[in-house]
């Protein structure tokens, strides 16, 4: 199973990310691609992709992973800058 976990303290950023990533999850469940990127051996099979978007700070990442049932990560993407919505 593959899990996407999004952490942000900004409720607008969480809502935006949830809407965008939900489309990816639904496309995977339907067996399609959400982008023009070709499928590869590392592409999760349909229905094995889950999404968790939480109101949290990156410093609680370990606790959030544990609460989601994740014991390891293949990669972590962090957005450490400020949002254009905040300007």
C-alpha positions as CSV (number, residue, x, y, z in Angstrom):
1,X,0.0,0.0,0.0
2,X,1.1,3.5,-0.7
3,X,0.1,6.4,1.5
4,X,0.3,10.2,0.9
5,X,0.4,12.2,4.1
6,X,0.1,16.0,3.9
7,X,0.8,18.2,6.9
8,X,0.0,21.9,7.1
9,X,-1.1,24.3,9.7
10,X,-2.9,26.5,7.2
11,X,-6.5,25.4,6.7
12,X,-6.7,26.9,3.2
13,X,-3.5,25.1,2.1
14,X,-4.9,21.8,3.5
15,X,-8.2,22.3,1.6
16,X,-6.4,23.1,-1.6
17,X,-4.0,20.1,-1.3
18,X,-6.9,17.8,-0.4
19,X,-8.9,18.8,-3.4
20,X,-5.9,18.3,-5.8
21,X,-4.6,15.1,-4.3
22,X,-8.1,13.5,-4.0
23,X,-8.2,13.7,-7.8
24,X,-5.0,11.7,-8.0
25,X,-6.3,9.1,-5.5
26,X,-9.6,8.7,-7.4
27,X,-7.8,8.4,-10.8
28,X,-5.6,5.6,-9.3
29,X,-8.6,3.8,-8.0
30,X,-10.3,4.0,-11.4
31,X,-7.1,2.6,-12.9
32,X,-6.3,5.7,-14.8
33,X,-3.5,8.3,-14.7
34,X,-4.1,11.8,-13.2
35,X,-1.3,13.2,-15.3
36,X,0.5,12.6,-18.6
37,X,3.3,10.8,-16.8
38,X,3.6,7.3,-18.1
39,X,3.0,4.4,-15.6
40,X,6.1,2.7,-14.3
41,X,7.0,-0.2,-12.1
42,X,6.9,2.2,-9.1
43,X,3.4,3.4,-9.9
44,X,1.0,2.1,-7.2
45,X,-1.7,-0.2,-8.4
46,X,-5.3,1.0,-8.3
47,X,-6.8,1.2,-4.9
48,X,-3.5,0.9,-3.1
49,X,-3.1,4.7,-2.7
50,X,-4.5,6.4,0.4
51,X,-4.5,10.1,1.4
52,X,-4.2,11.7,4.8
53,X,-4.1,15.5,5.1
54,X,-3.8,16.7,8.6
55,X,-3.6,19.9,10.6
56,X,-0.1,19.5,11.9
57,X,3.4,20.9,11.8
58,X,6.4,19.1,10.2
59,X,8.0,18.7,13.6
60,X,5.3,16.2,14.4
61,X,6.0,14.1,11.3
62,X,7.1,11.0,13.2
63,X,3.9,11.0,15.3
64,X,1.7,11.6,12.3
65,X,3.3,8.7,10.4
66,X,2.8,6.4,13.4
67,X,-0.8,7.4,13.7
68,X,-1.4,6.7,10.0
69,X,0.1,3.2,10.4
70,X,3.3,4.1,8.4
71,X,6.5,2.6,9.7
72,X,8.7,3.8,6.8
73,X,8.7,6.3,4.0
74,X,10.1,5.9,0.5
75,X,10.5,9.7,0.3
76,X,9.4,12.9,1.9
77,X,8.6,16.1,0.1
78,X,8.6,19.3,2.3
79,X,7.4,22.7,1.4
80,X,9.4,24.9,3.8
81,X,8.7,28.2,2.1
82,X,5.9,30.6,2.5
83,X,2.7,30.4,0.4
84,X,1.8,33.0,-2.3
85,X,-1.6,33.0,-0.6
86,X,0.1,34.5,2.5
87,X,1.6,37.5,0.6
